[in-house]
Amino acid sequence: MKDILEELESRRADARLGGGEARIEAQHGRGKLTARERVELLLDEGSFEEFDMFMAHRCTDFGMEKNRPYGDGVVTGWGTINGRQVYVFSQDFTVLGGSVSATHAQKICKIMDMAVENGAPVIGINDSGGARIQEGVDSLAGYGEVFQRNIEASGVVPQISVIMGPCAGGAVYSPAMTDFIFMVKDSSYMFVTGPDVVKTVTNEQVTAEELGGAVTHTRKSSVADAAFENDVEALAEVRRLVDFLPLNNREKPPKRPFFDEPGRVETSLDTLIPDNPNMPYDMKELIHKIADEADFYEIQAEFAKNMITGFIRLEGQTVGVVANQPMVLAGCLDIDSSRKAARFVRFCDCFEIPILTLVDVPGFLPGTGQEYGGVIKHGAKLLYAYGEATVPKVTVITRKAYGGAYVVMASKHLRADFNYAWPTSEIAVMGAKGATEIIYRSDLGDAEKIAAHTKSYEDRFANPFIAAERGFIDEVIQPRSTRMRVSRAFASLRNKTKKMPWKKHDNIPL
């Protein structure tokens, strides 16, 4: 018996070594942690239960039968994050470059199936050279099986991808179908075709970092949600994100202890809106002052900055926030901001996370670039996402809410539950000057008449009271009381139930 136990420990030691000491040192030399170190940092201490430690590939071509390392380049299993169950896989670059074989994919598929069956999030740590060429189509089949699991798990359990090394070719499509993608600056990249192929086909000279690095994907493409300085910071932020999310689509988001007064009054909000209607202000100040302990977890902070998305807690419960940012493009809606917000709204609706919308929007961004880029269809995505969302929806209009953009931003007409407005808000088809020049076109040559007409229009329409008269605004509230009113609104909606008409699935304008 003793010999058997010793052999077991010997085999386990071999498996834990991955590709061996030399390759582990090389991994550290690149500023990267090993697959197992990453899992240990991500999960609660001592909580990891590993699967398939001794699994090995079955390839016999190209001499591969002589190199059959335990684990086959991926560490899989389950553990806990702050006591809540998650499933995890972590690709091991020290073993055959983390390349995906049939058995490597089989290990990933097993834990994804278990995650769906047991209702717990899946976190994938990607660090792979791609498909294992020696296995040919078997490797591609493995990728396909993983993709199918991503699709089936979507909207059932949260899926988080952490890119901590190369992720190229077909491998990028698994993270692309997950809910959140985090990257590490200077050591991770994603692209369908690498710099060499790009140079051959298009004659473009580009580095891997420029083509698919963390900065590119967080600022330009919006593929990734956030980028961090190193592996340690990225994994800490994943832990923080998981704390906001429910385990699956059948559970409510977790409730955490809070040490903030729900009825807290913020008198500084009474002066947040500048006297000059064309002056910007920082909407994040309002978000921080509404949130428990001013804690805000922003998603896609570097992309489409005219729109803010992220999570806060109110009375300890998770709430998704969507807000126009007057500091950037005056808070206009455009292609990028519409896509960003629509994706976030749909995630919240999948997982029963209530949505708070803070509105200061002068309209859609005009221009040929927007129209040729399909702003109509992209704007419709946000409209559609809000209209189909059945979670509790509370909207606060702080200043401008003009035209179609007013309707799109979680208006009463899209079945928002509570629609509040500050006294400083203006709800109209357009701004007073533009409206006056259309209505009184015949007086355009007379500056005094136009000024009088503009003043009259402002007095009549540049306020929230017409909308309140129609019942489109439930209450005009004092800015200082916003946290209290929003908290009470969500508290009253905790048992909300709303069903959409039966359908196989919708056909959102993609």
N, C-alpha and C positions, 0 to 999 in steps of 0.2 A: 504493500500500500504506500509506503514511504517513497519508493521509487516512482510510482505513478504520480504522486503529488509533486515530486521534484520535477518530473518531466512536464507536468502541467505548468508549473511556474516558469520553467525554462522556455516553453513555447510562448507563454504570455510575455515574457521579457523580450523574446525575439519580435513578437508582434508590436510591442510598444516602441521598439527601436525604429520601426518604419523602414526607411531606406538606409539606415545605418548612421553611425556617428558623423562620418564625413559629410553626408548630405544634410544632416541636421545642422551642422556648423555652417554649411553654405547657406541654408535657409536663414539662420540667425544673422549671417553676414549681410544678407540683403535687407535686414531690418524687419524680418517677418517671423512670426511665431510658427511653431509646428502645428499640425492638425489637432493633436491631443492637447497641447498647451492652450489652444483657442477654446476647445470644449471646456476645459477646466476653468478658464476665466469666465466663460459665458454662463455656466451653470452654478448653482449653489454648491458649496464645497461638499464633496462626498456623495452627491446625488446622482452621478452619472451611472447608468446601467447600459453597458455596451452589448450590441448584437453582432454576431458574425465576425468575431475577432480573427478566427482562423480560416475564413473563406479565402480561396485562392482561385485565380483564373484557370481556364481549361484549354487555353490556346496551345497548339503544338506546332504552329508554323513559325518559320524564321528563328528556330532555336528557342522559342519562348518557354518550352517545357523545362528548360534549365534554370529559369528565373521565375519562381512562383512565390513571391513574398506574401506573408500572411496579411489579411485585410484588403488586399488588392487595391490599395491607394485611396481608401475612404474609410473614415471612422464613423460609425452610426450607432444610434441608441436613443435613450430618453433620459431626462433628468428634470430638475425643477429650477425655476427662476423666482426667487422670493416665495418659495413654497408652492408654486403653481406649475403643473406639468407642461413640458414641451418636448417635442421630438427634434432631433438634430442630426445632420450629417455634415462632416467636415472632410473635404478632400485633402489628401496628403501628397504634396508636391514632391516629397522626398522619395516616394515610391513610384517609379516609372512616370515621373512628371505629373502625377495625379491624373493620368489619362484614363478615360472612361472605357471600360471593357463591358462585356455582357454581364459579368458577375458584379462588377462595380455598380452598374446601373441596377442590378437585381437587389443589392443591399439598400440602395436609396429608395427603390420602389416599395420594399418591405416596410420601412419606417413611415413612408407616406401613407400607405394603406392603413397602418395601425393608427396613425394620427387622425385620419378621417373616421375610422371605426370607433375610436375612443374619445374623439372630440377635443383635440389639443393642437396648438400651433405647430407649424413646421418651420425650423430655421435651417437654412442651407448655407454653409460656408464654402465658397467657391475658390479654388486655387488649382487650376488644372490646365494642362497643355492641350486639352481637347480630346477628340476621339482617338482611341488606340489603333493606329494604322495597321498594325499586325493582325488585328481581328476583322478588319474590313467591315462588311455589312452587319456583322453581329454587334459591333460597337454602335453603328447608326441605329440599329433596332433598339439597343439599350436606351439611347437618347429618346427615341420615340415613345418608349414605355414611360419614361420619366415625364415627358411632355403631357401625355394623357393623364397622368396622376395630377399634374399641376392644374389641368383643366377641371378635373372632377373635384378637386379640393377647393377650387375657387369659390368663395362665398360660403364655404362650409367651415373651414378653419383658417385663421390668419396664416399667411405664408410670407416669410421674411428671407430675403437673400442678402448675404454679406459677401461682397467681392473683395478678396484679399490676395489676389494674384492675377494671372492671366485667365481670361474667359473669352474664348474666340470661336468663330465659326458657328455651327449649330448650337454649341453650348450656351450661347447668349439667350436662347429663346426660353429656357427654363426660368431663369431669373426674370425675364421680361413678362412672364405671366404671373409672377407673384405680386403681392400687395405692396411691398416696400423693398427698395434696393439701396443698400449702403455700400459705399466704396472707401478705400483708403488711398490717400494722396500719394502719388509718386511710386506706388508699388502694385497698383491694380489697374487693369484696363479691360474694356469690352469692345469688341467690334466683330462684324460679320466677316469682313475680309481685312487682312493685315496690311501694314505699310508696303510690303514688297509687292503684293498683288495690286494694290492701288497704283503704285508706281508703274507696273507693267501695263495695266489696262488704261490708265488715264494720264500717265506721265506726271502725276502729282507727287511732290516730295513732302512726306509728312512723317513725323515720329509716332511711335506707338502712343505716347502720352498725349500728343496733339489730336490724334485720331480717335482715341477711345479712353483717355484717362479720366480721372475723377472730376477734374475741373470741367472738362468738355461735357460730361454727361450730367453734371448738376447745373451748369449755367446755360448750355446751348441746346442740348437734345432733350432734356428732361427725363432721360432714361433712368437716372438715379435720383434718389430723394435727398441724400446728404452725403458729404465726404468728410472724412476725419483724418487727423494727422498720422495715426498709427493704429495697429491692431488693437491695442489695449483700449484706446478711446472709443473705437468703433464698437467693440463688444460691450463696453459699459453703456453706450447709448442704446444698443439693442435691448439690454436688460431694462432700461428706463422706458423704452417704447412698449415692451411687452406688458409692463405694469398698467398701461392705459387700456389694453385691449381685452375683450372677452376671450375665453378659451375656444369658443366655437359659436356658430350661429343660433344655437338653442339656449345660450346663456346670456345674461345681462353683463355689461362690463363690470369689472370689479369695483367695489366701494372701498375707499381708503380712509383712514382716520384724517380728520381735518381740524385745523386750529385757527380757523378764520370765521368771523361772524357773518352769517348769510345776509343779515340786514345792514352790513357795513355801508356807511354813507361816505362818498368820495366827493367832497365839495370842489376839488380841483377840476372835476369833469365839467362843472358849470362854465368854465372858461377855456375848455379844450378847443372849441370851434372858434377860429379867428373872426374878427369883425368883417374883414375883407373876404368876401365869398370866393375869391380866387387864390387865397393864400392856403398853402398846404398845412397839414398837421399829421402827426404820427399816429396811425390807427392802433399800432402796437401798445401805445400807452393805455388806450381804452381796454384792450384785451387783458393786459397785466392787472389793471385795476378791477376788472370783473372777476378774474380767476382766483380760486383758493390760493392763498400764499403767493400770489403773483406768478404762479408757475405755468409756463406756456411751452409746450413741445412743438416746435414748428416743423412742418413738412415742406420740402422743396423750397427752402428759404432763398436759394440763389437763383431760382428760375421764375420768370414772370412776376417780378417783384411788385407789380401793380395789384396783385392778388395775394392775400395771406391765407394760408391753410395750416391747421395744426390742432393739437388737443390741449384742453384745459380740464380742470375739475371744478365742479360746483357742488358744494356740500359733500365733497368726497367722491362724487360720481363723474365719470368721463363724459365730456361733451366735445364734439367736433366743432371747430370754428372756421368759418369762411368769411373773409372781410376784404373789402376794397381798401387799397392803400393810397390815399391822396398824395403821398410824397413822391409817387412814381406815376408818370403819365396821367396825373390828376385822378387816378383811380379808374380810368377808362377800362372797359372790357375790350379784349382783343382775342386773337386766335389762341395765343399761348395761355393767357389767364383763364379763358373759358375751359380749355382742355384740363388744365391743372385743377381747377375747382370742381369740374364735373367728375373727374376720377376720384377725388377725395369724397365728394358727396355720396357717390355710389358705394365706396368702401364703407362709409358710416352706415348707410342704409342696409348693407349686407349684414352687418354685425350689431344692429340695434343700438347704435351710438347716436344719441340726440344731436341735432345740428343747430348751432347758433350762427346767425348771419348778421353781420354788421355792414350797413350799406352807406356808401357815399360815392355814387356813380353818376357821372355826367352823361354817360351814353357809351356807345361802341366807338372804338377808334376809327376815324375815317381814313380813306386812302386806297389807292389802287393795289398796294401791296397786300392789304387786308382782304379786299374783295377778290383779288386773283387767288389768294391763298385759301379762300373758302370760309371766310369769317361767318357767313350765313350758317353753314353746316356746323362749324365748330361752336358758334354761339348756341345753336340748337341743342348741342350736347348738354350744356349746362342747364338750359331750360328743361330739357327732358329729364335730367338727373334729379332736379328739384321736384318736378311734377310727379315722378314715379316713387319718390321716397316716402315711405309711410311711417318713418320714425318721428318722434316729437320734433317740431321745427319752430323756433322762435327767431323773429327778425326784429332788429332795431335799426331804424333809419336815422342817421346822425345829421346829415346835411343834404346833399343833392341826391335825388332819385328821379332821373329823367327818362322819358320815352320807354322804348322796349327794354332797356337795361333795368328800369324799375320793376318791370314785370318779371324779368329773368331772375333777379336776386331775391328769390324766396318770398314773393309777394303773396298776399292773401289769395290771389287768383290761382296760385299753384298749391293751394291747400296748406299754407303755413298755418300753424295753430294760434300763435300769438304774434301780432304785428304791432310793435311799438314805434313811436317816433319822438324824437326830441323836438322842442319848440323851434330849434334852429333849422329844421328840415324843410326841404322844398320838394314837393311831389307834383310834377307837371310833365307835359309832353316834351318841353324843352325849356331852356333858359329864357328869361324875360326879354332880353335883347333880340334874340333870334325870333322868338314868337311875335314880338311887336313888329319887326321888319317884314314879316310875312302877312300878318293880319292888316297892318296899316301901310301896305306897300305904296299907296298913293301919296302918303305923307313923307316919303323918304327924303325929299329935298328940304324939309323943314325940321331942323335939329331940335327946336323947342317943342314942337308937337310930338316928335318921336320920344323925346325925354319924358314928356308928360304921359304919353301912352305907356312907356316902359315902367314908370313909377306906378301907374294905375294897375298894370299887369302884375307887378311885384306885390303890391298890396293885396291883390285879389288871390293870386295863385302861389306866390313864393312862401308857402307855409304848409303845415300838415293838416289844416282844419277842413279843407274841402274833402280830402280823402277820409278824414275822420267822420265827416257828416254822412258819407256814403257807406261807412262801416268797413272800409278797406284798411283802416288803422283802428286798432282796438282801443288804444289809449295814447294820449300825448303825455309823456312822462318827463320828470325832471332828470337831467343828466346825472346828478349826484346820486339818484336812487336806482341807477341802472342795474347794479349787481343784485340788489334786493328784488327788483321786479322780475329780472330774468331768472333768478334762483327760484322764486315762487312759481313762475310760469312752468319751469321744468318739473318742479315738485308736483304740480297739479296734473302733469301729463304722464306720470310714471306708469299708469295703467292703460295708456292709450292703445286701442286696437283699431287698425284700419286695414282693409283688404282691397287689393286691386282686382279687376275682373280676371277670371281664369284665362291663362294663355300658356302655351308651351314655353315661350320666352318672348321678350320684347324685341324690337328691331330699332335700337337706338341709332341715330344718324352718325355713323362712324366716319 
